[in-house]
């Protein structure tokens, strides 16, 4: 199956999903985005990340059926934007998640390890979250499930790479315990204390990642490797902060400033920092075009973090104008990231010294 | 240009980095076997996990690195293998030292 159109479906969801987010912040938006204001979360999580992560897993597995995952999720986006009944779009997102789950189980079957199991649980959280949304749950109640989808997927991949570090059975046991805490709290995340257990699990996981991630070492390297490490370490800050906000605000109360702050610290600050760092690695693998590293990749990253600070400053101070401005700058950071990546591709690989012909 | 020997192939593969680790696939212990025959270069390599999406690009880079030191038109076969499955003890001393393993 063609990878480029599948990836494009993901980016349609990203663009319109981000536009929908801006519409929620009362920015004037084209009708297609303004009309999708209620779909901001599903488009970002299922439409963009669902497609991208399922596509990435399909590329890794190199099985044709695994490509049905990003295809189904991408089709879900099309239906959602076409105004189809929520059940149809959500159903396709469930289907996309099920294929990712099957692909993750296949990886687990080939390599039985805690990190492959973590990827399975991440995919399962997407499926169950999308199923609950399909069943009519409001998005804000589904949020912990989708947060778990992204956090566990990232954590599983980081756990995998942490094997480069000196083995520590104790650290592995702590990770397993945190994984259990997060997953078991999910079905109770709608209760007052369930969400606190969930948040505490995320906070502890952020600290675990800071301690065990190879980024602590690779941040001393150069070029792309250091950039990835800076993305990760700065992302862990937002994961810890978002989880702390949830703890401080006694949960996720929709419509509150703390809800906006916690959600965007984690889903935007943490998750997109990870995306910014890995795009130069993953895009070449998925699209077969090199994305040569440039020092100006730090620009969009700085804008992402700076714009989130503005947004959260607005949340903390109750100054909606500031939150609104931060939101616009958030979108600008994503745009800057896309433009910088595309520019790097178009500029191509720096010319290598010609090999002498003998 | 003559056929490269195994150590030349290994040196060429030392230029192929795992971008995340900032280390070559050789240092990380991902290259399992190098065999140079009279008319072809065969390499067995692995990834740290089957969940790794960059396998294809590392294989392509490895092929290009070997082709650059081989006579034009030499068949370069880089096989992705999963047996045995990679584990951290396969990393070289340099990699272990970088990641802080006790010496």
Interface residues (C-beta under 8 A of the other chain):
Chain A: X56 X57 X59 X60 X61 X62 X104 X107 X110 X111 X113 X115 X116 X119 X157 X160 X161 X163 X164 X165 X166 X167 X214 X217 X218 X221 X222 X223 X224 X225 X226 X228 X280 X281 X282 X284 X285 X286 X288 X355 X358
Chain B: X1 X17 X19 X20 X21 X22 X28 X48 X49 X50 X51 X52 X53 X54 X55 X56 X57 X68 X82 X85 X87 X88 X91 X95 X96 X98 X99 X100 X101 X102
